[in-house]
């Protein structure tokens, strides 16, 4: 409240002037002021009380004198006791009070001046003290665009769902066009800019369009050759690391804890490297070349002349080739199998499980052929390798559910053993029939080589495939497929189609890898059980029930296999129906 009585204002002004006498008592003279806040407030309170009594002695009312004393106390405290500077609203009030006094001196209309004071305070606080609304972000502006699209769509008679979809598309398009930071120009972009300048200069000098395009093309190629090193192809380990990183991120998005996700991502990385990153054993010639390079490097490090060192390295290589490389080189597939056998030996030392280690080695050898042996057809996965893949996925699903590695390791070992017993143990008579059939296929294939081309190795692979086909149809059902197994089949089919179209083998292999990586990422860190993996669960339940009733394992196995086959046929019918629906 500001005093309205002119005499009260005079009294207040005099009181405030007298109040300045408090300063020496409150702050130390000379040096930086150090305020005793408690004492200062007490003295200002005493000063306000004196003002109140003086006001009453002059005949003013209690309310007005109290207001006068309150103002005196507040302004004394603000001037002498407040260590912190006045707040922004306080400064606005002081400015408005000065404006009020000036207004009264000029016009004397107290009501009008009070209104001006209030307006000045509100305006000052709004303009000076309240931060302005922040500039809307790019995404917020795109959301506003989407809202306008939605409202316009509704106004034109569209349904809420359709209009929401239309607005969402408008928002996404707006963000992609306006809110995405452009990639900085790479080396090739800069070379293309230089080629465009060369094209423009040539045309400006009167050259024809074909001539100038040829000039620009030459400038582009020279620039790229001279300045742009090609991006190195990511290594197998790089791809495994990227796969594990995406698996970790997806795991967190699915709501699992960081510890579990880290262990699952590590499992993905280890499986990937173990299964896919083995290179074939070096050829004898490659070994001699490596030996020669080591001799050259050692010679140069010891201060030898590079030309002399090169002569020594060449001589060492030729000697190595002559002494060591006298036998025919093994095929790429054989060299992959040699490396996979070493992995088998290490696995056996670490875990002691011969069947599972053999399955892992086979998986490794097959992927080695796919990755490195362009001219050789990879073998079909064995039954045991497919069971190992199924067991690995069971382990990851268990780890995602429980986080107990020991329990999940036991579960995975059981899943592998049950899978092998149900799908890979072929009755001898049935196996003999399938062996005979595959042998006939191989001999027929070999006889046709002179007319149709191919190699005996191709015929051996064909025989393996026919044996597996016969076994699966006539003897035992194949193991359940997995999400990753389906990805592999899809990628292999794409590579085959690419090669049949006459494309470059390296390009086809790169396409296959890209499709496989994208597909495996979609599978997730703990792939959901496929329909046939769910059938496996039903078959094992049937096995346990039958065994409990009659304690006859062969009979229980046959019943479980029939259950699995019936269930898988239902899965296949459902897939065909879904395909027709698409």
N, C-alpha and C positions, 0 to 999 in steps of 0.2 A: 504493500500500500504506500502511495506517495502522499505526503501531507497536502491537504487542499487549502488550509488557512494560511493566508500570506504571512501572518505574524509567526505561525509555527515554522514556516520555511526560513524566516529570518533567524529564529531561535536555533533551528537545526544547523544552519550555516555557521552561526557563531559557535555552537557546540562543537562542530567538527573542527573549526579552526582552533578552538581551545584544546581539542583532543590531540592535536599535533604535539602537544606538550608531553604526551605519553612516550613519544619515541625514545628520548634518552633513557627513560626508565626501562624500556623494553629491549632495546638493542644496544650493543656495545658501540662506543664511539670509535671512529677511525678505521678499524679493520673491517673485514667482511662480516656483516651482521650475523649473529648467532642468536636466534630467538628462543626464549624460554616460553613455549607455547602456552603452558598452563597458567603461568603468571600473567602473560599478556592478556589471555581471555578473561582472567579475573579482573584485571584493571579496566578492560573495556566494559565488563559488566558493571563495575562501579561507576564508570563514566556514564553509561546508559541510565543508571539509576539517578544520578545527579540531574541528567536531562529531564527525566520523568518528573522529578520534584520541582524543578524550575518551571516546567511547563504547567504544572498544577497551580503553582503560586501565581502564574500569570492568568489564571482563571479558565484554562482550557479544560475540556472534558477528559474523563479517564481513558476512553477508547483512543482519542486522538493523541493523548500523551503517551499511551502505551505504544502506539504505532510509531511515534516520534522516537521513543527510546529504542524500539527494535531497529529502526533504520540507523540510529546512531551506533548501536552495538554492532550491527552487521558491517557498516562501512569502516568502523574502527578496527574490527577483526580483519576485514579484507585488506586494510592498509598496513596494519602493523603485525598481525599474528599469522596470517596464512603464508606458509613457506612456499606452497605450490602457487603458481600464477593462476589468476581467475580463469574459470572455464570459459569456453566460447559463448555459451548462453549468458554467463555473468557479464562478459564484456559487451554483449549486445544490450543488456539491460542498462549498463552504465552509459553507453552511447545514447540509448533512448531517453534516459533521465536527463542528459544534457540537452537533447532535442526538446524535451518537454519544457525545461526551464527557459530555453531560448524562445519557444513558442509563446509562453506566458508573457515574457517581456515584450514580445512583438504585438500580440493580439489581446491577451488577458482573458481569452475564452477557455476556461479550465476544462470544460467537457470536450471541446474540439481538440485541445492539446492532449488530453488523456487518450482520446481515440487515435491520434497520430502516434503517441508513444507505443500503444499496443500494436499498431500496424508496423511500426519500425522494428519492434522486437521480433514479431513473427517473420517479417521479411528478412531480417538479418540472420535469424536462426536458419531459415529455409535456404538462404543463398550462401551463407558462410559456414554454418556448423554442420549441416546434414550433407553427407557425401552424395554426389550426383549418381543417378542410376547408371550402373556399368553398361558399357557398349555391349549389345547382344553378340554372343559368339556366332561363328559361322553356322554351327549346327542348330542354334536357336533360330537363326534367320530361315534356315531350311525347314525347321519345324513350323514356322509361321506360314511358309509357302504351302506346306502340306495341309495345314489347317484351312487355308483359303481354298485349296483344291477340293478338300472334303466338303466344305460348306457349299461350294458351287455345284458339286456333284449332287448333293442332297436337294438343293434348290431346283435342279433340273430333273428331279424324279428318280434318282438312283437309290438303290437299297443301301442300308448301313454297311453291310459286309463288303459289297462291291466298292463303295466309296472309300471305305477304310483301306482296302487293297490298293486302290488307285492313289490315295494319299501317301501310303507307304512307299509306293514305287516312285512318286514324285520326290519324296524326301530323300530316298536312296540316290536317285539320279542327281539331285541338287548337291548332296554331300560329295558324291564322286566327282562331279564337275567342278565344284567351287571350294571344297574344304580339304581336299587331299593335296598334301604337299608334293609338288612334282619331283621326280627323281633328278638329282643333279646330273648334268650331261656327262656321259662317260667318254672314253677315248674315241670310240667309233662315232658317237654323236658329234664330237668336235670335228672329226674328219669329214663328216657329211656336211657340216656347216661350211668348211673350207671348200668342199667340192661345189656347193651351191654358189659361193662367191665366185669361183672360177667360171661356172656356167654363166652367171650374170655378166662378168667382165668380158667373156668371149662374145656374148650376144651384143653387148654394148659396142664392141669393136667391129661389129658387122659380120660376124661369123654366122653360118647357117645352123639350124637347130640340131641336125644330126652331128655335124662337126663339133659343136659345143658340148653336146651330151657325151660324145666320146672323150673330149678333153676333161670334163668333170669326172667321168668314170675313171680315167687314168689317175687324176689327182687323188680321188678317193682311195684307190687301191694302193698307190704309193704311200699315202699318208698312213693307212692302216698297217702296211708292211713295215714301215720305218718306225712307227711310234706306238703301235698298239700290240702289246703282248696278249696272246689268246688266253682266255680264262681257263685255268687248269680244271680238268674234269675232276669232280669230287671223288676221293678214294672210297673204297668200300667202308673203311672205318668212319669216314665222314658221314656217309649215308646212314650207318648204324647209329652214330651219335645224334644225327638229326631225327631219326626215327624214335630214339629213346627220349629226346627232348620233347617231341610232340606228344609222345605217350604220357610223359610227366604232366604236361599242361592239361591234356584231356582228362587225366586222372583227377587233378585238382578240380576241374570244372564239374566232374561227376560227384564231387562232394567228399572224396576220400582225403585222409590226412596226409600232410607232407611226408611223414616217415614212411608210410605204406607206399605212397606214390614214388618215393625215391627208390625203395627196394624193387618195386615193380619195373620202374624205368631201367634200373641196373640189370634186371633179369632180361628185359627186352634187348638191351645192348649186348649182353653176354651171349644170348641165343643167336643174335644177328651175326656177331663177329665169328662165333664158333661155327655156325652153319653156312655162312655165305662169303667169308673173307679169306678162305684158304686158297692160295695160289698153287698151280702145278709145280711139282719138283722141277728145278731148272734142267734143261737139256745139257748134254755133255758140252756142246758148243758154247752154250751160255755160261757154263761153269768155267771153261777155258778163257772166255772173254773177261769174266769177272776177275779171274786170277791175273790176267794181263794188266787190267786196270789197277789192281792193287800194287803190282810191281812198278807201274809208271808213277803212281802217287808217292810210293815210298822213295823212289829214286829222286823225284823232284824235291821232296821234303828234306832229303839229305844234301841238297845243293847241286844236284846233277843238272847238266844241260838238258833242256826239254827235248831237243832233237835226239840226243843220245839216249835219253830215257825212253822215248817212243820206239826207237829201234830195238832196245832191250825188251820192251813189252811185246812188240810184234813177234820177236824171236821166241819168247816164252809161250805166247799163244800158239804159234805153229808147232812147237815141240809138244805142248799139251794135247793138241788135236791129233798129232801123229801117234802119241803113246796111249792116250786114254780113250779116244773116240773111234775105236775100231769096230764096235758092235753097232747094229742098226738102232736108231733112236727109238725109245718107247713112244707110243702115241700120247697125245695130250690127255686123253682119258686115263691111260695107265699111269701117267705122272700124277694126275689128280688122286687116283686111288692110292698111290704110294704115300702122298702127304696125308690122306685121310687115315691110312693105316697107322701112321705115327700118332695121330690124334687118338685113335683107338687104344694104342698102347698106354698113352698118358692117362686116358680116362680110366682104363683098367687099374692102373696103379693107384689112382685117387679114390675110385668108388667101388671097384671090384665087381661090378655088375656087367657081365659079358654081353648079355643080350642088349641091354640099353646102350652100352658103349658101341656095339656093332651098329645099332640103329643110328646113333649120332654120326658115326663115321660114314655110313652110307649117305646120309643126308648131306654131309659136308662134301663128299665126292661128287654127288649129283649137282650141287650148286656150283662147285668148282668148274665142272664141265660147261654148265650154262653160262658162267661168267667169262671163261677164258678159252674155251675150245670152240671157235666159231664154225669150224668145218665138221664137227662131230655132234651127233645127235645124243642128247643126254638120256640116260636110262630112266625108266619109270620108277617112281618111289617104291621101295619095298614095303611089304605089309608091316614089318617091325618099325620102319622109319615113320610110317603114318601113325602107328600106335604111340611112338615117342612124341610126335607133334601133338597128338590128342592129350597125352599125359602132361605135356608142358603147359597147355592151355588150362587143364584142370588145376595145375599148381597155381597159375596166376589168378584164376577165379577164386580159389580158396584163400590166397594171400590177400586179395582185395576184401574178402568177407571177414576174415579172422585176424589177419596180420601175424599169424603164427607160422613161421617158416618151417619149424620141425614137423608140426602136424601136417602141413601142406606137402612137405617132401614125402612123408609116409603115404599120404593120399595119392600123390602122383606115381609113386612106385607101384602101389596097388592097382591104379588105373592102367598102367602099362602092362603089368602081368595079366590082368583080366582081359585086356584088349587082345594080347597075343594069344591067350588060351582060346578066346572066342573066335578069332578071325585068322590066325596065322598057323595054327596047327592043323595041317591037312591030312586027312586019312590016307594011308600009304597007297591003297588001290586007286583012289581018285587022283592022287598026285602022279602016279605012274601013267595013268591015261593022259593027263595033261602034259606030262613030259614028252610022251610019244607024239602027241599032237603037235607040240611046239617044235620038236625035232623035224617032223615032216615039213612044217612051214619053213624052217631054216634051210633045209636041203633044196626045197623048191625055189626059194629065193636065190640061193647060190647058183643054181642051174640057169637062172634067168639073167644073171649079171652081164654076160656077153651081149645080150640083146637090149636090156633095159638100163644097164649101168649100175653104179653103186659099188659097195665093198662088202666083204665078208663080215666086217664089223657091223655094218648096217643090218645085215641079215640076222646076226646074233641078237641085236637089240629088238628086232621084229619078233624073234622067237621068244624073248623074255616077255614082251608085251602080250603075245598070244597065250603064254603060260599063265600069266597073271589074269588074263581075261577068262580063261578056262577055269582056273581055280576059283575065281569070284563067282562064276555062274554055276559051276557044277559041284564044287566041294564045300567051300565055306564063304560066308558073306564078307565083303571087304570091310576094313575098319571104317569107323565114322569119319566123314570129312570134317575139316576144320575151316574156320574163316580164312586163315592164312593159306591153307591148301587150296581153297577155291581161288584166292588171289593169284597163286602160282599158276593154276590151270588157265585162268583168264589171260594172264600176261603171256604164257607160252603160246596160246592160240593166236593172240595178236601178233607176236613175233613171226609165227608161221605164216600168217596171212600177209604180213609185210614182206617177207622174203619171197613168197609166191608172186607178189606183184612186181618183183624185179628191183626192189629197193636195195640200198647199200646195207650190208649186214651189220655194220657198226651202228648205223642210224636205227635199224630195226631193234638191235639189242638195247639201245638207249631208250627207245620208246617203251619197250617191254619193262625195263627197270623203272621208268617213270610211272607206268600204270600199276606195277606191283607195289611200289612205295606208297602211292596214293591209296591203293586198296587196303594195304596192311594198316595204314594210319586210321582208315575208317573202322577197321576191326576193333581198335581200342586197346588199351593196356591190359585189360582182362576180358578177352572176347566173349561175347554172349554165346552160349552153347548153340550150335547149329541144330537143325531138326534131327539129323541122324545122331548127333551126340546125345540128344534127349532120348532117342530110341535106344542108345547104348545103356542108358540108365534103366529103362524099362526091361531090357533083356537081362541085365544083371540082377534085377529084382526077381525076375522069373527064375533065373538060375538058382538063387538062394532059396526060393520057395520050394522048387523041385528037389533040391538037394536035401532040404530039411525033411521033406515027406518020405523020400525013398533012399537017400544016401547013395545015389547012383550017379557019379559025376559025368560019365559019357552021355547018359540019358538027359541029365539036367542041361548039359552043354547043347545038345541038339534042340531041346525045347527053347533055350535062350536064343539060339540062332534063328529058329523059326519066328520067334517074337520080334527079333531085330529086323528080319526081312519084311515081315508084314508091315511093321511100323515105317520102314524106309519107303515101301511102295506108297503108303499114304502121303509121306512127305513129297515124293515125286509127283503124285497126282495134284497135290496142293500147289506145287511150284508151276506145273503146266497150266493149271487154272489161273494162277496169278499172272503168268506170261500172257495168256489170252486176254486177260482183263486190261493189260497195258496197251 
